[in-house]
């Protein structure tokens, strides 16, 4: 069983991970966090990331129009790093998502996404299997 703390620890073990926040998208509050939140604290992080997720999910330009084709991941790339916003189960009605910040020099976007999918799948399975 992975649990929240185990999930965050495994995410922080991904090369380049600087911070991770598990967010309740309904309230915009941080449930748990790990790593270095240098620019904003975990609660500001959660609120701002929730605004981004809501904006993307309500944008007609980003909808595929196909039933069952949900947005599961949002990637924001900067010159010195990138942010991954992963919706647990790809369902915002479940309202949980992860915001992970990666360093651009030590992180690898493709590898981070690959490792993150496995961690989230295990976390979601444990969460819903109980």
C-alpha positions in Angstrom: 0.0 0.0 0.0 1.5 3.3 -1.1 -0.5 6.0 0.9 -0.1 9.7 0.6 3.3 10.0 2.3 4.7 7.1 0.2 3.3 8.6 -3.0 5.0 12.0 -2.2 8.3 10.4 -1.3 8.4 8.3 -4.5 7.6 11.4 -6.6 10.4 13.4 -4.8 12.7 10.5 -5.7 12.2 11.2 -9.5 15.3 12.9 -10.8 14.9 16.7 -10.9 11.8 16.8 -8.6 11.9 20.0 -6.5 8.4 20.0 -5.0 5.1 18.2 -5.0 1.7 19.2 -3.7 -1.4 17.0 -3.5 -4.3 19.3 -4.0 -8.1 19.1 -3.3 -9.3 20.8 -6.5 -12.8 21.5 -5.0 -11.4 23.8 -2.3 -8.0 24.7 -3.8 -6.3 23.6 -0.6 -3.1 21.6 -0.1 -3.7 18.1 1.4 0.0 17.3 1.6 3.3 18.5 0.2 7.0 17.7 0.0 10.1 19.3 -1.3 11.1 22.9 -1.5 8.4 25.5 -2.1 10.8 28.4 -2.6 8.6 31.0 -4.4 5.3 30.3 -2.8 4.2 28.1 0.1 2.2 24.9 -0.4 -1.1 26.6 0.1 -0.5 29.4 -2.4 0.8 26.7 -4.8 -2.4 24.7 -4.4 -4.7 27.7 -4.9 -2.8 28.9 -8.0 -2.5 25.4 -9.5 -6.3 24.9 -9.0 -6.9 28.0 -11.0 -4.8 26.6 -13.9 -6.6 23.3 -13.8 -10.0 24.8 -13.8 -9.1 27.2 -16.6 -7.8 24.4 -18.8 -10.8 22.1 -18.1 -13.4 24.8 -18.8 -11.7 26.0 -22.0 -13.7 25.1 -25.1 -10.5 25.4 -27.2 -8.9 22.6 -25.3 -11.8 20.2 -25.3 -11.6 17.3 -27.8 -15.4 17.0 -28.1 -15.1 13.2 -27.8 -17.0 11.5 -24.9 -14.7 10.0 -22.4 -11.6 11.8 -23.6 -10.7 13.6 -20.4 -7.7 15.8 -19.8 -5.4 13.9 -17.4 -2.2 16.0 -17.5 -1.2 19.6 -18.0 2.4 20.4 -18.7 3.8 23.9 -18.2 7.4 24.4 -19.5 9.7 27.3 -18.5 13.2 28.1 -19.4 14.6 26.6 -16.1 12.1 23.9 -15.3 8.6 22.5 -15.9 5.5 21.8 -13.9 3.3 18.7 -14.3 -0.3 18.9 -13.1 -1.7 15.4 -13.0 -5.4 14.7 -12.3 -5.9 11.5 -10.3 -7.8 9.2 -12.5 -8.1 12.0 -15.0 -11.4 13.0 -13.4 -11.7 16.4 -11.9 -14.9 15.4 -10.2 -12.7 13.3 -8.0 -11.0 16.6 -7.3 -7.6 15.4 -6.5 -4.5 16.3 -8.5 -0.8 16.6 -8.1 1.4 19.6 -8.9 5.0 18.6 -9.4 7.8 21.1 -10.1 10.9 19.8 -11.8 14.3 21.4 -12.4 15.1 21.8 -16.0 18.8 20.9 -15.7 18.5 17.7 -13.7 15.0 16.5 -14.7 13.9 14.6 -17.8 10.3 15.4 -18.9 9.7 12.1 -20.6 11.1 10.0 -17.8 9.4 12.0 -15.2 6.0 11.5 -16.9 6.7 7.7 -17.3 7.6 7.3 -13.6 4.8 9.5 -12.4 2.2 7.5 -14.2 3.2 4.4 -12.4 3.2 6.1 -9.0 -0.2 7.7 -9.6 -1.7 4.5 -10.9 -0.6 2.7 -7.7 -1.8 5.5 -5.5 -5.2 5.7 -7.2 -5.5 1.9 -7.1 -4.9 1.8 -3.3 -7.2 4.7 -2.8 -10.1 3.2 -4.6 -9.4 -0.5 -3.8 -10.1 0.1 -0.1 
